[in-house]
Amino acid sequence: MRSMPNILRKCQAVPDLERGVVVGIDVSKRKMSFGAFRPGRRTGVSMADQNAAGFLSLERFVDDLVAQGHDPWIAYEPTGPYSTCLREWLIASGKRLVQVNPYHVKRTKEIRDNSPEKDDWKDPSVIADLVWQGCYQEVMSLDGAYADLRAASVEWASLAKKRTALRNEFQALLQVWFPELCDIFKDAVCKSVRGIVKRYSSAEALASSRRSSLESTLRKASLGRTLNRMEAILSAAKSSIAPASG
């Protein structure tokens, strides 16, 4: 029983059952759908464009709820760059704003109708239900250098992911083009390997080329640091198991 107070203390606050209402917003590239939801009750879902007019229609929708005596919480699912403008606009408006994990939305919406399919009319209610369960995160308001740092870190993570994907694709293609290079060079994506791939059309073309041609390629790619592997490269090219075509 001692653990019960700790569990209750760690639970997040949820909207007031008497006056609270959650405005769930599903954001896409050009559109957004939103509606007001309470446990067991919900309004119709409205659609609006992601522009100034659409944001004003959302503001009027929320203001009407306040005029009716409700205490609205606005909840949305982060969708990368598509939700950034809406997030900043809502923060500037001073309204209570929370966000839910997209992974939670994806998993939870299947419970509603035994279907994982995306539906602009279903997602806002799923987002609202997660908030009523306390499954949300507070939205941090950043400006100045902190906002720039957040944007830069997101971009860095995206570029790092793309770089890893390109490296993996390059190494996979190298296993067909000239697989022996992966044994000669510890880093299969080093400058010397990239120079060889750029200079020769196939392992067979490398094997039939002049020794001076490969020497020039390695000097240009690595400033001569890998010239000691030239003989190994030529030997491997002549006995390569690489396909002759395709």
N, C-alpha and C positions, 0 to 999 in steps of 0.2 A: 504493500500500500504506500510505502514511502516514495515510490517512483511516480505515483500518480500526480502529485503537485508539479514535479519536474516536467512531465509530459504535457500537462496543461499550460505550463509557463512557456514551453517551446512552441506551442501552436500559434499560428498567426491569427490576427483578428479577422473577422468576417463582417460583411455588412449587417447592420441592425435588422432584425427580423420584422420589426414594426414599420420602419420607414425606408430601409435600405432597398436598393434596386441596382442591378449590375447591367451596364450597357456593354454588351459584347460586340466587338468590332473585328470582322475578318477583312484583312487588307490584301489586295492583289496589286498587279502592276498599274492598272488604270482606274480600278473601281474599289469600292469598299461597301460592305454590307453590315448593317448594325440593327440591333433591337434591344429592348429592355426586358430583363428576365428576373423573376423571383421564383423561389422554390414552388413548383407546382403551377406557376402562372407565367405567361409570357405574352408579349405583344407581337405583332407582325414584324417581319424583317424588311427594312428599307434598303434601297440601293442608292449610291451616290458616286459621283466622279471624284477622283483624287485631284481636286483643284480648290480654289478659294470658295467657289459657290458650294461645292460639296461639303467643305469644312463648316461653312455657315449653316447649312441644313442640319448637320450633326449638332452644332451648337444650339440651334433652335429646339431640336429634339430633346436635348439634355435640359435646357431651360424650362421647357414645358413640364418635364418631370419634377423639377424643383418647385415650379408653381403649384403642382398638385400635392406638394407636401412630402415628396420623396427625397431621400439622400442618395444621389447616384454615385456609383463607382464606375469608372470607365476602364475597361479591360481590353487588351488587344494581344494578338499573337505576332511577335517580331518576324518580319519577312525581309530582313536585310535592308537594302537601300529603298525598297518599296514602302516601308513603314517609317522611314526616318523623318520625312517632312511632317507626317501626321503626329508623330511622337513629339517633335519640337513644338508644334502648334498647340498641342494639348497641354504640354508643360507650361507654355507661356500663358495659357488661359487660366491657370491656377486651379484646375479641376483635379479631383482625386484620380490618379492614374496608376494602374498596375499592369503587369504583363505576365503572360503564361508561357510555359515552355512549349515550343512547337512539337516536341516529341510527345509530350503529355496529350496534346490535342489530337495528334495522329492516332495514339493508342486508345484514347477514351471514346472518340466518335464512333468506333466500331461497335461499342456496347449499345448505342442507341437503336440501330436498326440492323445489327449483325452484318454491317457492310463498312469496309474501310474507305469507300469512295468519297472523294471530296465533294462537298455541296455548299455553295455560298449561303444557302438558307439554313443549313445544319450547323456549320462551324461557329457562328456567333453564340448559339445556345450552348454548345460544348464549352466554349471559352468562359461563358458566364457561370456554368455549373462548376468549373474548376475553381473559380474565385469563391463561390459559396462554400466549397470544401476546404478553403484555405490554401489551395495549391497555386500560389502566385508569387511574383517577385515585385518588390518596390522598384520604381523607375528612378534612377539617379539623374539629377539635372546637372550637367556639366557645361561650362562655358570657357571661353578663352583658351589658354594653353592646354587645359585638361581635355576640352572637347577635341582639340586638334590631335592630342596624343591618343585619344580613343579611336579616332578615325584612322590615324596612322597605324595603330596596332592591328586594327581589323584588316586594313589593306595589306600589311606585312604578312599576316596569317594566310590571307588569300593567295598572295604571290608565292609564299613558301609551299602551299599545297599544290599549286600549279607546277612549281619547279620540281617537286618530288614526282608528280605524275609524268612530266616530260622525261625525267631521268629514267624512270622505270620503263617508259615506252622505248626510249633509245636503247637501253640494255636488252630489252626483249627483241628488238629488231636486229641488234648486233649478233645475237645468238644464231640468226639465220644468215646474216650477211658475211660475217667472218668470226665464228665462235672462238677461234683460237686466241684472238686478241684479249679476251677476258682472262686467259691464263698468263699472258705476257705482261699485262698491266693490272696492277692491283685495283686501280680506279678505272673502271671501264668507260667513264665519261670524262676522262682527263683531256687536256688540250691536244696531246699527241694522237689519241684515238680519234678525236673530232677532226683533226687535220687530215688523217688518213682517210676517214669516211668522206670528207669533203673533196679530197683530191682524186680518189679512185672509185670507179663504178662498181667494182666487185673484187673479191679476193683473187680471182683469176687474172684480172687486169693488173693487180699489184704484183703478182708473181711474174708476169711477163714484162714488167716495166724495167727500166734501167736502174741500177743501184744508185746512181747519182740523183735520180728523181726522188726516191724515197729519202735519201739523205737531205735533199733540199726541203722536203716536206717536214721532216722532223726538226730541222734547224729553225724553220719558220714558226712551227707550232710551239716548240718548247725551248727555243734558243740553244739547241744542241744538247740539252740535258739528258735526252733519251737516245742519243746516237749509239750507245753501247748495246741497245736492243735491236738494232737494225738487222743483224744477221738472223736473229731469232724470228723476227717478223717475216723476212723473206722466206726462210725455211718453212714456217708455218703456212704461209700463203701457198706455197707449192704443193703442200700435202693437205690442204684444208678440206674439210668435209662439207663445206658450204654448198648448197644447191647451185647448179650451173645456171638456172633460170628461176624466175618467180620470186 
